[in-house]
Amino acid sequence: MLPTYRPRNRRRLKKIGFRARMKTAGGRKTLNRRRAKGRKSITKKKA
């Protein structure tokens, strides 16, 4: 039986990285929300 979760950093960045967030209106809203909240990092760093 295979593990259910096999993380892939490239795939994660493509989905939830900064560039991916900037592509869509909703993603930009997300970034602005996180900036307004004062988050230390607005997106995940490369792992």
PDB file of N, CA, C and O in Angstrom:
ATOM      1  N   MET A   1       0.846  -1.190   0.000  1.00  0.00           N
ATOM      2  CA  MET A   1       0.000   0.000   0.000  1.00  0.00           C
ATOM      3  C   MET A   1       0.890   1.252   0.000  1.00  0.00           C
ATOM      4  O   MET A   1       1.889   1.321   0.715  1.00  0.00           O
ATOM      5  N   LEU A   2       0.507   2.223  -0.808  1.00  0.00           N
ATOM      6  CA  LEU A   2       1.316   3.435  -0.916  1.00  0.00           C
ATOM      7  C   LEU A   2       0.871   4.498   0.076  1.00  0.00           C
ATOM      8  O   LEU A   2      -0.296   4.541   0.467  1.00  0.00           O
ATOM      9  N   PRO A   3       1.806   5.364   0.487  1.00  0.00           N
ATOM     10  CA  PRO A   3       1.396   6.464   1.360  1.00  0.00           C
ATOM     11  C   PRO A   3       0.444   7.398   0.617  1.00  0.00           C
ATOM     12  O   PRO A   3       0.555   7.577  -0.595  1.00  0.00           O
ATOM     13  N   THR A   4      -0.486   7.986   1.352  1.00  0.00           N
ATOM     14  CA  THR A   4      -1.509   8.809   0.700  1.00  0.00           C
ATOM     15  C   THR A   4      -0.991  10.189   0.335  1.00  0.00           C
ATOM     16  O   THR A   4      -1.486  10.808  -0.607  1.00  0.00           O
ATOM     17  N   TYR A   5       0.001  10.676   1.073  1.00  0.00           N
ATOM     18  CA  TYR A   5       0.508  12.026   0.799  1.00  0.00           C
ATOM     19  C   TYR A   5       1.982  11.962   0.442  1.00  0.00           C
ATOM     20  O   TYR A   5       2.811  11.552   1.254  1.00  0.00           O
ATOM     21  N   ARG A   6       2.300  12.368  -0.771  1.00  0.00           N
ATOM     22  CA  ARG A   6       3.692  12.406  -1.197  1.00  0.00           C
ATOM     23  C   ARG A   6       4.015  13.824  -1.653  1.00  0.00           C
ATOM     24  O   ARG A   6       3.758  14.175  -2.805  1.00  0.00           O
ATOM     25  N   PRO A   7       4.575  14.646  -0.764  1.00  0.00           N
ATOM     26  CA  PRO A   7       4.786  16.049  -1.104  1.00  0.00           C
ATOM     27  C   PRO A   7       5.747  16.248  -2.275  1.00  0.00           C
ATOM     28  O   PRO A   7       6.766  15.568  -2.394  1.00  0.00           O
ATOM     29  N   ARG A   8       5.389  17.201  -3.132  1.00  0.00           N
ATOM     30  CA  ARG A   8       6.254  17.600  -4.231  1.00  0.00           C
ATOM     31  C   ARG A   8       6.381  19.114  -4.160  1.00  0.00           C
ATOM     32  O   ARG A   8       5.393  19.827  -4.334  1.00  0.00           O
ATOM     33  N   ASN A   9       7.586  19.611  -3.908  1.00  0.00           N
ATOM     34  CA  ASN A   9       7.771  21.049  -3.715  1.00  0.00           C
ATOM     35  C   ASN A   9       7.412  21.858  -4.944  1.00  0.00           C
ATOM     36  O   ASN A   9       6.798  22.919  -4.825  1.00  0.00           O
ATOM     37  N   ARG A  10       7.782  21.378  -6.126  1.00  0.00           N
ATOM     38  CA  ARG A  10       7.482  22.126  -7.354  1.00  0.00           C
ATOM     39  C   ARG A  10       5.986  22.257  -7.565  1.00  0.00           C
ATOM     40  O   ARG A  10       5.486  23.328  -7.910  1.00  0.00           O
ATOM     41  N   ARG A  11       5.280  21.158  -7.354  1.00  0.00           N
ATOM     42  CA  ARG A  11       3.823  21.177  -7.532  1.00  0.00           C
ATOM     43  C   ARG A  11       3.195  22.133  -6.524  1.00  0.00           C
ATOM     44  O   ARG A  11       2.283  22.888  -6.859  1.00  0.00           O
ATOM     45  N   ARG A  12       3.691  22.095  -5.283  1.00  0.00           N
ATOM     46  CA  ARG A  12       3.142  22.967  -4.246  1.00  0.00           C
ATOM     47  C   ARG A  12       3.347  24.431  -4.609  1.00  0.00           C
ATOM     48  O   ARG A  12       2.437  25.247  -4.460  1.00  0.00           O
ATOM     49  N   LEU A  13       4.555  24.763  -5.089  1.00  0.00           N
ATOM     50  CA  LEU A  13       4.830  26.148  -5.460  1.00  0.00           C
ATOM     51  C   LEU A  13       3.982  26.585  -6.639  1.00  0.00           C
ATOM     52  O   LEU A  13       3.549  27.736  -6.705  1.00  0.00           O
ATOM     53  N   LYS A  14       3.741  25.664  -7.579  1.00  0.00           N
ATOM     54  CA  LYS A  14       2.917  26.004  -8.738  1.00  0.00           C
ATOM     55  C   LYS A  14       1.486  26.298  -8.324  1.00  0.00           C
ATOM     56  O   LYS A  14       0.798  27.102  -8.952  1.00  0.00           O
ATOM     57  N   LYS A  15       1.040  25.629  -7.245  1.00  0.00           N
ATOM     58  CA  LYS A  15      -0.336  25.823  -6.794  1.00  0.00           C
ATOM     59  C   LYS A  15      -0.474  26.964  -5.784  1.00  0.00           C
ATOM     60  O   LYS A  15      -1.412  27.758  -5.860  1.00  0.00           O
ATOM     61  N   ILE A  16       0.474  27.041  -4.833  1.00  0.00           N
ATOM     62  CA  ILE A  16       0.289  28.019  -3.751  1.00  0.00           C
ATOM     63  C   ILE A  16       1.453  28.981  -3.590  1.00  0.00           C
ATOM     64  O   ILE A  16       1.548  29.676  -2.578  1.00  0.00           O
ATOM     65  N   GLY A  17       2.346  29.030  -4.584  1.00  0.00           N
ATOM     66  CA  GLY A  17       3.470  29.965  -4.522  1.00  0.00           C
ATOM     67  C   GLY A  17       3.023  31.383  -4.843  1.00  0.00           C
ATOM     68  O   GLY A  17       1.862  31.628  -5.169  1.00  0.00           O
ATOM     69  N   PHE A  18       3.970  32.311  -4.744  1.00  0.00           N
ATOM     70  CA  PHE A  18       3.660  33.720  -4.972  1.00  0.00           C
ATOM     71  C   PHE A  18       3.164  33.958  -6.391  1.00  0.00           C
ATOM     72  O   PHE A  18       2.174  34.662  -6.586  1.00  0.00           O
ATOM     73  N   ARG A  19       3.832  33.386  -7.380  1.00  0.00           N
ATOM     74  CA  ARG A  19       3.458  33.595  -8.785  1.00  0.00           C
ATOM     75  C   ARG A  19       2.053  33.050  -9.056  1.00  0.00           C
ATOM     76  O   ARG A  19       1.274  33.660  -9.787  1.00  0.00           O
ATOM     77  N   ALA A  20       1.742  31.905  -8.465  1.00  0.00           N
ATOM     78  CA  ALA A  20       0.417  31.302  -8.646  1.00  0.00           C
ATOM     79  C   ALA A  20      -0.661  32.192  -8.039  1.00  0.00           C
ATOM     80  O   ALA A  20      -1.743  32.343  -8.606  1.00  0.00           O
ATOM     81  N   ARG A  21      -0.359  32.781  -6.880  1.00  0.00           N
ATOM     82  CA  ARG A  21      -1.329  33.661  -6.221  1.00  0.00           C
ATOM     83  C   ARG A  21      -1.558  34.924  -7.043  1.00  0.00           C
ATOM     84  O   ARG A  21      -2.685  35.411  -7.130  1.00  0.00           O
ATOM     85  N   MET A  22      -0.494  35.457  -7.649  1.00  0.00           N
ATOM     86  CA  MET A  22      -0.601  36.694  -8.409  1.00  0.00           C
ATOM     87  C   MET A  22      -1.398  36.519  -9.705  1.00  0.00           C
ATOM     88  O   MET A  22      -1.899  37.493 -10.267  1.00  0.00           O
ATOM     89  N   LYS A  23      -1.509  35.290 -10.169  1.00  0.00           N
ATOM     90  CA  LYS A  23      -2.189  35.031 -11.438  1.00  0.00           C
ATOM     91  C   LYS A  23      -3.690  35.291 -11.366  1.00  0.00           C
ATOM     92  O   LYS A  23      -4.279  35.783 -12.328  1.00  0.00           O
ATOM     93  N   THR A  24      -4.308  34.968 -10.244  1.00  0.00           N
ATOM     94  CA  THR A  24      -5.763  35.080 -10.155  1.00  0.00           C
ATOM     95  C   THR A  24      -6.176  36.234  -9.243  1.00  0.00           C
ATOM     96  O   THR A  24      -5.419  36.659  -8.370  1.00  0.00           O
ATOM     97  N   ALA A  25      -7.386  36.726  -9.463  1.00  0.00           N
ATOM     98  CA  ALA A  25      -7.923  37.823  -8.647  1.00  0.00           C
ATOM     99  C   ALA A  25      -8.055  37.370  -7.202  1.00  0.00           C
ATOM    100  O   ALA A  25      -7.716  38.110  -6.279  1.00  0.00           O
ATOM    101  N   GLY A  26      -8.544  36.164  -7.010  1.00  0.00           N
ATOM    102  CA  GLY A  26      -8.710  35.621  -5.656  1.00  0.00           C
ATOM    103  C   GLY A  26      -7.383  35.470  -4.943  1.00  0.00           C
ATOM    104  O   GLY A  26      -7.283  35.711  -3.740  1.00  0.00           O
ATOM    105  N   GLY A  27      -6.363  35.071  -5.687  1.00  0.00           N
ATOM    106  CA  GLY A  27      -5.025  34.922  -5.122  1.00  0.00           C
ATOM    107  C   GLY A  27      -4.471  36.255  -4.669  1.00  0.00           C
ATOM    108  O   GLY A  27      -3.838  36.350  -3.617  1.00  0.00           O
ATOM    109  N   ARG A  28      -4.712  37.288  -5.469  1.00  0.00           N
ATOM    110  CA  ARG A  28      -4.243  38.629  -5.102  1.00  0.00           C
ATOM    111  C   ARG A  28      -4.967  39.125  -3.856  1.00  0.00           C
ATOM    112  O   ARG A  28      -4.377  39.792  -3.005  1.00  0.00           O
ATOM    113  N   LYS A  29      -6.251  38.791  -3.758  1.00  0.00           N
ATOM    114  CA  LYS A  29      -7.020  39.136  -2.555  1.00  0.00           C
ATOM    115  C   LYS A  29      -6.402  38.469  -1.333  1.00  0.00           C
ATOM    116  O   LYS A  29      -6.251  39.085  -0.278  1.00  0.00           O
ATOM    117  N   THR A  30      -6.047  37.195  -1.498  1.00  0.00           N
ATOM    118  CA  THR A  30      -5.429  36.435  -0.418  1.00  0.00           C
ATOM    119  C   THR A  30      -4.159  37.115   0.059  1.00  0.00           C
ATOM    120  O   THR A  30      -3.949  37.284   1.260  1.00  0.00           O
ATOM    121  N   LEU A  31      -3.301  37.509  -0.901  1.00  0.00           N
ATOM    122  CA  LEU A  31      -2.046  38.174  -0.551  1.00  0.00           C
ATOM    123  C   LEU A  31      -2.310  39.483   0.186  1.00  0.00           C
ATOM    124  O   LEU A  31      -1.652  39.785   1.182  1.00  0.00           O
ATOM    125  N   ASN A  32      -3.278  40.261  -0.308  1.00  0.00           N
ATOM    126  CA  ASN A  32      -3.596  41.530   0.342  1.00  0.00           C
ATOM    127  C   ASN A  32      -4.135  41.327   1.748  1.00  0.00           C
ATOM    128  O   ASN A  32      -3.808  42.092   2.656  1.00  0.00           O
ATOM    129  N   ARG A  33      -4.967  40.291   1.934  1.00  0.00           N
ATOM    130  CA  ARG A  33      -5.482  39.962   3.261  1.00  0.00           C
ATOM    131  C   ARG A  33      -4.329  39.651   4.208  1.00  0.00           C
ATOM    132  O   ARG A  33      -4.291  40.128   5.342  1.00  0.00           O
ATOM    133  N   ARG A  34      -3.391  38.841   3.723  1.00  0.00           N
ATOM    134  CA  ARG A  34      -2.268  38.438   4.566  1.00  0.00           C
ATOM    135  C   ARG A  34      -1.350  39.624   4.869  1.00  0.00           C
ATOM    136  O   ARG A  34      -0.794  39.722   5.962  1.00  0.00           O
ATOM    137  N   ARG A  35      -1.195  40.521   3.894  1.00  0.00           N
ATOM    138  CA  ARG A  35      -0.401  41.734   4.129  1.00  0.00           C
ATOM    139  C   ARG A  35      -1.074  42.612   5.184  1.00  0.00           C
ATOM    140  O   ARG A  35      -0.422  43.131   6.090  1.00  0.00           O
ATOM    141  N   ALA A  36      -2.402  42.766   5.047  1.00  0.00           N
ATOM    142  CA  ALA A  36      -3.158  43.608   5.970  1.00  0.00           C
ATOM    143  C   ALA A  36      -3.091  43.055   7.386  1.00  0.00           C
ATOM    144  O   ALA A  36      -3.060  43.809   8.358  1.00  0.00           O
ATOM    145  N   LYS A  37      -3.069  41.732   7.491  1.00  0.00           N
ATOM    146  CA  LYS A  37      -3.032  41.084   8.792  1.00  0.00           C
ATOM    147  C   LYS A  37      -1.643  41.215   9.419  1.00  0.00           C
ATOM    148  O   LYS A  37      -1.472  41.082  10.631  1.00  0.00           O
ATOM    149  N   GLY A  38      -0.656  41.479   8.555  1.00  0.00           N
ATOM    150  CA  GLY A  38       0.708  41.648   9.042  1.00  0.00           C
ATOM    151  C   GLY A  38       1.469  40.343   9.150  1.00  0.00           C
ATOM    152  O   GLY A  38       2.315  40.166  10.027  1.00  0.00           O
ATOM    153  N   ARG A  39       1.155  39.438   8.245  1.00  0.00           N
ATOM    154  CA  ARG A  39       1.855  38.144   8.256  1.00  0.00           C
ATOM    155  C   ARG A  39       3.340  38.337   7.976  1.00  0.00           C
ATOM    156  O   ARG A  39       3.732  39.188   7.177  1.00  0.00           O
ATOM    157  N   LYS A  40       4.161  37.527   8.652  1.00  0.00           N
ATOM    158  CA  LYS A  40       5.604  37.582   8.446  1.00  0.00           C
ATOM    159  C   LYS A  40       5.929  37.173   7.013  1.00  0.00           C
ATOM    160  O   LYS A  40       6.702  37.846   6.331  1.00  0.00           O
ATOM    161  N   SER A  41       5.342  36.079   6.563  1.00  0.00           N
ATOM    162  CA  SER A  41       5.511  35.673   5.166  1.00  0.00           C
ATOM    163  C   SER A  41       4.138  35.564   4.523  1.00  0.00           C
ATOM    164  O   SER A  41       3.218  34.987   5.102  1.00  0.00           O
ATOM    165  N   ILE A  42       4.002  36.127   3.307  1.00  0.00           N
ATOM    166  CA  ILE A  42       2.677  36.109   2.669  1.00  0.00           C
ATOM    167  C   ILE A  42       2.473  34.843   1.851  1.00  0.00           C
ATOM    168  O   ILE A  42       1.339  34.465   1.560  1.00  0.00           O
ATOM    169  N   THR A  43       3.577  34.182   1.476  1.00  0.00           N
ATOM    170  CA  THR A  43       3.466  32.866   0.821  1.00  0.00           C
ATOM    171  C   THR A  43       4.536  31.953   1.391  1.00  0.00           C
ATOM    172  O   THR A  43       5.450  32.398   2.086  1.00  0.00           O
ATOM    173  N   LYS A  44       4.407  30.677   1.087  1.00  0.00           N
ATOM    174  CA  LYS A  44       5.389  29.702   1.537  1.00  0.00           C
ATOM    175  C   LYS A  44       6.708  29.925   0.811  1.00  0.00           C
ATOM    176  O   LYS A  44       6.735  30.271  -0.370  1.00  0.00           O
ATOM    177  N   LYS A  45       7.781  29.723   1.528  1.00  0.00           N
ATOM    178  CA  LYS A  45       9.108  29.790   0.918  1.00  0.00           C
ATOM    179  C   LYS A  45       9.415  28.459   0.255  1.00  0.00           C
ATOM    180  O   LYS A  45       8.764  27.450   0.526  1.00  0.00           O
ATOM    181  N   LYS A  46      10.410  28.468  -0.614  1.00  0.00           N
ATOM    182  CA  LYS A  46      10.859  27.211  -1.225  1.00  0.00           C
ATOM    183  C   LYS A  46      11.409  26.329  -0.123  1.00  0.00           C
ATOM    184  O   LYS A  46      12.202  26.776   0.705  1.00  0.00           O
ATOM    185  N   ALA A  47      10.988  25.081  -0.115  1.00  0.00           N
ATOM    186  CA  ALA A  47      11.439  24.187   0.942  1.00  0.00           C
ATOM    187  C   ALA A  47      12.603  23.326   0.489  1.00  0.00           C
ATOM    188  O   ALA A  47      13.107  22.512   1.263  1.00  0.00           O
TER     189      ALA A  47
END
